[in-house]
Amino acid sequence: MKSFYSNDYLIEVNEKRCAEYLAASQQFSSKFTVMIVIYSAISAFLLPVCKDVIDVGPTNKLLLFLFTVFALFYLGSVVLTFLLLFPEDEFAITKPSDYSIVLKKSLEDAVPKAQIALSDVIDRQLIKAYIFELERLANETYLQMHWKRRCYIADLFLTAVAVLLFVTCICLHFFNR
């Protein structure tokens, strides 16, 4: 195992983490097609059930209650699905010229006039700044991936409950006929 005291190893590990978290985050965004199929299946039978709720709802309190709860869960699921579709914040490390020109010049200027700037000291400071930036990026992509995972799990739960409630409403719809 490589040492965490090695800057090269830290850079390698953090770059891999960023790529893995970003890929995982994009996987949750791509899973919305499952939800679209479920929404399509529900939509195929939604109109007759809505008509039945309007016609029989005031007299059939159970159907009205189940349909109202279904509508709330369904709406929550749709909202979470759209949240998964929103474009992600683009996290990126600082552009290379900020390290090789701007930060380097700033570090060189920070050395008192009487001293000579040691290139390896400045190089180590540049590497530390780059590692800090990579760790920040890895943390941000991890948080984004974690949020999408929680959002997707909540979306699946709301959709499952909505489907169960909708099947119950369909059964009551056919029972009322």
Secondary structure, DSSP 8 states (H G I E B T S, - for coil): ---TT-HHHHHHHHHHHHHHHHHHHHHHHHTHHHHHHHHHHHHHHHHHHHHHHHHHTTT-HHHHHHHHHHHHHHHHHHHHHHHHHS---------HHIIIIIIHHHHHHHS-TTS---HHHHHHHHHHHHHHHHHHHHHHHHHHHHHHHHHHHHHHHHHHHHHHHHHHHHHHHHHH-
